[in-house]
Amino acid sequence: MKRVLVQYRVKKEKAEENKAYIKKVFMQLQEDSPEGIRYASFVQPDGVSFVHIASVETPDGKNPLSELPAFKAFQKEIKDRCEVPPTAVELIEVGTYRLF
């Protein structure tokens, strides 16, 4: 099991576009219902800072998100939308309560 936190900040004029891409990812997740992934996305109160948390729970460690066309579209031009590029950090669990 691998848990990852990704943070970035988009340009103000790209915030709604970024949210639209994220919503399409969640729509595809609902439609396809892939096994082995738990995923959440948040925007901070400033409206331009985003946080994504993923828990990859596949036997081979492969992230099902990376196979989704909607996720590929989201990632395609992410750097052009960003003021601060994405940084990913693997999380090591100390404890959780009903999160995953």
Phi and psi in degrees as a GROMACS rama.xvg file:
@    title "Ramachandran Plot"
@    xaxis  label "Phi"
@    yaxis  label "Psi"
@TYPE xy
-129.397  131.565  LYS-2
-119.405  133.525  ARG-3
-132.609  141.393  VAL-4
-116.922  128.469  LEU-5
-120.859  132.254  VAL-6
-128.756  146.668  GLN-7
-166.186  167.692  TYR-8
-129.298  127.529  ARG-9
-92.5149  162.723  VAL-10
-66.8195  143.725  LYS-11
-52.8854  -41.6789  LYS-12
-73.1833  -8.18322  GLU-13
-105.914  -0.331812  LYS-14
-61.5295  -46.3146  ALA-15
-67.6551  -38.0896  GLU-16
-61.3783  -43.385  GLU-17
-63.0175  -43.1011  ASN-18
-61.1202  -38.8035  LYS-19
-63.5098  -42.4704  ALA-20
-60.7836  -44.4278  TYR-21
-62.5759  -43.5372  ILE-22
-61.146  -36.6233  LYS-23
-65.7227  -36.3141  LYS-24
-61.905  -46.2824  VAL-25
-67.6396  -33.3313  PHE-26
-62.9684  -43.9243  MET-27
-68.1193  -36.9679  GLN-28
-59.9446  -42.4732  LEU-29
-63.292  -41.9485  GLN-30
-70.233  -46.6443  GLU-31
-86.4785  -28.4202  ASP-32
47.7921  56.204  SER-33
-66.8483  144.462  PRO-34
-80.9197  154.04  GLU-35
85.216  15.6884  GLY-36
-139.511  135.816  ILE-37
-124.21  134.266  ARG-38
-149.164  139.121  TYR-39
-141.949  148.46  ALA-40
-134.381  139.799  SER-41
-136.6  149.393  PHE-42
-115.076  137.749  VAL-43
-79.8577  165.663  GLN-44
-56.0253  -22.4169  PRO-45
-70.4603  -12.2924  ASP-46
80.9414  -4.30822  GLY-47
-127.565  -9.38743  VAL-48
-100.506  124.962  SER-49
-117.068  148.506  PHE-50
-133.687  132.294  VAL-51
-122.892  137.769  HIS-52
-124.651  128.637  ILE-53
-129.386  140.821  ALA-54
-119.645  112.202  SER-55
-95.2739  118.529  VAL-56
-125.136  37.3517  GLU-57
-90.3534  150.928  THR-58
-58.817  -34.7924  PRO-59
-94.4995  -1.0059  ASP-60
79.3417  2.84408  GLY-61
-75.6374  135.155  LYS-62
-83.4676  114.63  ASN-63
-61.3875  -24.6504  PRO-64
-59.7957  -39.0281  LEU-65
-64.7015  -14.3202  SER-66
-90.9521  -14.5516  GLU-67
-77.6133  128.593  LEU-68
-56.255  -37.7322  PRO-69
-65.6897  -36.3548  ALA-70
-71.9911  -38.1769  PHE-71
-61.5954  -41.1908  LYS-72
-64.7609  -40.8258  ALA-73
-59.3663  -44.472  PHE-74
-76.579  -24.6928  GLN-75
-49.3266  -51.0406  LYS-76
-121.379  30.5775  GLU-77
-58.3917  -39.3646  ILE-78
-64.0191  -32.2072  LYS-79
-71.0141  -27.2345  ASP-80
-82.9036  -16.2796  ARG-81
-93.4546  144.195  CYS-82
-91.6204  -39.5137  GLU-83
-122.147  118.634  VAL-84
-66.4595  159.986  PRO-85
-63.3222  139.996  PRO-86
-124.747  134.905  THR-87
-111.888  138.138  ALA-88
-131.825  128.024  VAL-89
-75.6695  134.605  GLU-90
-99.3632  137.516  LEU-91
-110.559  116.656  ILE-92
-67.6011  132.223  GLU-93
-101.695  -39.1702  VAL-94
-175.329  150.562  GLY-95
-142.225  158.131  THR-96
-135.007  106.26  TYR-97
57.5702  21.8078  ARG-98
-85.382  -46.9805  LEU-99
